[in-house]
């Protein structure tokens, strides 16, 4: 399942992109050439540009080669794991029906065949209720994935990063227990099928004595237990021993046949059928949610990359000449990703202009600062905005200055990290200067940014208007 999914281009790209993010947690890679290649690819979707950048970096550090090796090894590791489980199942079946005395304690046989299955099934069900990964290592699916990573990459390769990337994507898509479960339940289903086949063959062509034994329990306990456990198998036609058969020291041939079919029915209903049903359910959930296997583009790491690509994109002409291409304002963050906060930024203000102004009311949720417009100062501010995701940003600009391409680019970058952006045209009131800014915003496709020369109006949500 996971191996097949890794052959799909979209999921492979998502794994590589996430793996690069984890690699860069230890320090950024030299990505100048990768950025140029991504921009030159003429992809209009910024997410596609990030993916192309990750592809280029992944090729350089060997992620694609490592992933290809994992695809090649995964079927062999799965085959070996299946063979091991099947051999264990055959061993259990042999312990049940292979004794020299040909005497089977039905209760002990039932517990030995279903005990580990029941424990691992309960852990898997608990994994659906508790935080992702709580019981993940108890799954055969996790063991398969871990062994594949170890065999394909060893300790010094990039396999641990790819493993972390895959599990992170599965967790975000709420697919981790279902993906591992699909593998685990499939292996258990095959194991139970082999156990049942070997048991039925032995019971069909050899003679066994089936009974129960106890030292401290009352016989009535076994009568009730057999009736209770036999109720579900009886619904699909398996016989249930009656009280006389259970209490008989050595049941007749018909009683022995009833015991054998009761044991077979319990293994089928409580072992094989639940695993088969969960295989089908896991496959259905995987098919439904697999499209969600995408990076979280709202992570600060990806928002910084989006801002870098936006800054490197060919700048739109901001002069209002007839042949100008008009580009709309970028959409702000969705309301669900915003945090309550307001950033008030003094941008390229004259040195003699006091900051912060006394007219700004005190507010615990307000962050006030000033930048000189240099590239490092802009980058630091944008990084802070990417982490804060504020509800609004109020940019204070000198009303007497003339907006240019750099101002437009900075406004677009700010818009990508907040819910809304407003302009306060600081300085002496000048209707002509204010109108010039409003005309520039309209011609630049940024008319969604409100502007006012009065700070009290600019601070009001969605109410900043021209004077």
C-alpha positions, 0 to 999 in steps of 0.5 A: 500500500505505502510502497504503491503510493510512493510511486504516485508523483503527487505523493512522492513530491510531498514526501520529498518536500517534507523531507527537505523541510526536516533536513533544513531544520538543522540549517538551510541548504544552499538553494540558489540554483534550486530557486532559479530552476524553480522560478525558471520552470514557469510554474504559476502555483507557488506551492509547485515552485516550492515542490520543484525547489525540493526536487532539485535539492533532493536530487542533490542530496540523494533523497530520490535515490534513497526513495527508489531503493526503498520502493525496491526493497519494500516488497521483499521486506514485506514478503519476509515479514509475511513468511515469518508471521505465517511460519509462526501461525503454522507453529501455533497450529502445530502446537494445537494439533501436532501433539503426539497424544492427539489431545487438544485442550480447547480453551488453551488452544483458543487462547494461544491462537487468539491471545496475541491477535486480541492484544495487538488489535486492542492496541490498534483500536487504542491508537485511533482514540489516543494521539497519533503514534502513541501505539504505532510501534506495536503495529506490523505496518510500522515494523515493515516501514522501519525495516524497509528504511533500515535495509534500504538506507542503513544508519547513515543514509537519508532513510530516517528523514524519509521515514519521518517525512512519511509518518508526518504526512500520514499523521497530518492526513489522519491516515497513520493508524489506517495505513499501518493497519492496512498492512498489519490486518492484511498480514494477520488475515493471511496468518489466520487463513493459514492456521485455519487451513492447517487445522482443518486439514489435520482435523479432517484426516486425523483423530483428536480428543478435544476437551477442557481441564481445570484445577480450580475453576467450576465446571459451570464456568466452562459451560457458560464460557462455551455458550457465550463464545459460541453465540457469534459463530452460531449466527453463521452456522457453527455448532455450539456444544451443549452442557452435556457435551461440555461436562462429559469427560470423553464426548462421543464422536459427534461431540468431538466433531462439535468441539472441533467445529466450535473451535474452528468457528471461534478462530474464524469469527474472532480472528479471521473475520475482524481482520478481513473487515478491518482490511476493507475499512482501512483500504476505504479510509486510505482511498478517501483521505489519500489526497490529503497527503500534502505538506502543511503550507501554513507552516512558518517554513513554507510561508517563508519560502512563499515570501522568498518566491514572491520577492524574486518574482518579476515585479509588476510595473507600478507606474500607471502607464497604459500598457501596465499589467494589473495584478490583484492583491494576494489573499490573506490567511484564512480566519481559522489560521489567524491569531488575535493581534495587531502589528503597527509598523513604521515603514521608511519613516523620516528620522525626525518623525517620532515613533511610536506616536502618542496617539496610538492607544495602549493595547496588550495585543498590539506590537509596535515597531519600526523598520528602515526598509532595508532587506534584512529588516524586511526579512526579519519582520516577515519572519516574525509575521509568519510565526505570529499570523496576526489578525491585522497589520497597520503599516505607517508610511510617510504620506509625502513620499511616493510609493514605488515597486519596493513598497508594492512588493513589501505590501504583497509579502505582508498580506501573505502573512496576516488577515488584513493590511491597512495603511496609515499615511503619517505626517501633515494632512495633505489631501493631494498626497493621500489621493496619490496613495489611493490612486496608486493602490487602485492602479497596483491592484491593491485596492483591498488595502484601506488607507487613511491619514487619521490613525484612529480611522486606520485602527478600525477593522475594515473601516479605513477610508479615504478622508 
